[in-house]
Amino acid sequence: MEQSTSLKWGARRKIGKSKYVLYYWAIGFGLGLAAALTLFEWSTEKRINASWVFIRILVFPIIGSLIGNVKWTNQERKYAEFQEQKK
C-alpha cells in the first residue's frame, strides 16, 4: 500500500465497516448498477419490466455488500501491514 492510499483508507475507515459497506457498496455500487441497468433496459427496449427492476433492487445491493466486505477485509490487512512497515 502506498502512502497516499494509506491516507485515503485511514480517513475512509473512520466511518466503520458497516457504513462503508452500506454507503459505498450496497447503495453506491448495488443501487447504482441497478439504476444503470434499468436505464439501459429503457433505452434499448423503450419499456421497463417491473419484475426485473424489483429483482435488481434486491440482488445488486446484496452482491455489493459481499464485495464490500471482501474489499474492507483486504484493505484492512494491507493497511495493517503498511502501518507495521512504518514502525
C-alpha positions in Angstrom: 0.0 0.0 0.0 1.3 3.4 -0.9 1.4 6.4 1.4 -1.5 8.2 -0.5 -3.6 5.1 -0.5 -2.9 4.7 3.2 -4.0 8.2 4.0 -7.2 7.8 2.0 -8.0 4.4 3.6 -7.2 5.8 7.1 -9.8 8.5 6.6 -12.3 6.2 5.0 -12.1 3.5 7.7 -13.1 6.0 10.4 -16.8 5.6 9.3 -16.7 1.9 10.2 -17.2 -1.3 8.3 -21.0 -1.3 8.3 -21.3 2.2 7.0 -18.5 1.7 4.5 -20.2 -1.4 3.1 -23.6 0.2 3.1 -22.7 3.6 1.6 -20.0 2.7 -0.9 -21.0 -0.8 -1.9 -24.7 -1.7 -1.2 -26.0 1.8 -2.1 -23.3 3.2 -4.3 -22.5 0.1 -6.3 -25.6 -2.0 -5.9 -28.3 0.5 -6.4 -26.2 2.5 -8.9 -25.8 -0.6 -11.0 -29.5 -1.4 -10.7 -30.4 2.1 -11.8 -27.9 2.0 -14.7 -29.2 -1.4 -16.0 -32.8 -0.2 -15.7 -31.9 2.9 -17.7 -30.1 0.7 -20.3 -33.2 -1.5 -20.5 -35.4 1.5 -21.0 -33.1 3.0 -23.7 -32.8 -0.3 -25.7 -36.3 -1.7 -25.3 -38.3 1.5 -24.6 -40.0 -0.2 -21.7 -39.2 -1.2 -18.2 -40.1 -4.6 -16.8 -41.1 -4.0 -13.2 -40.2 -7.5 -12.0 -36.7 -7.1 -13.3 -36.4 -3.7 -11.5 -37.5 -5.4 -8.3 -35.0 -8.2 -8.7 -32.2 -5.7 -9.4 -33.0 -3.6 -6.4 -32.9 -6.7 -4.2 -30.0 -8.6 -5.7 -27.4 -6.0 -6.6 -27.1 -4.4 -3.2 -26.6 -7.9 -1.7 -23.8 -8.5 -4.2 -22.4 -5.1 -3.5 -22.4 -5.9 0.3 -20.5 -9.1 -0.3 -17.9 -7.3 -2.5 -17.7 -4.5 0.1 -17.0 -7.0 2.9 -14.2 -8.5 0.9 -12.8 -5.1 0.0 -12.9 -3.9 3.6 -11.1 -7.0 4.9 -8.4 -6.8 2.1 -7.9 -3.0 2.7 -7.6 -3.5 6.5 -5.0 -6.2 6.0 -3.0 -4.0 3.7 -3.3 -1.0 6.0 -2.1 -3.0 9.0 0.9 -4.3 7.0 1.7 -0.8 5.9 1.5 0.5 9.5 3.8 -2.3 10.6 6.3 -1.4 8.0 6.3 2.3 9.1 7.4 1.3 12.6 
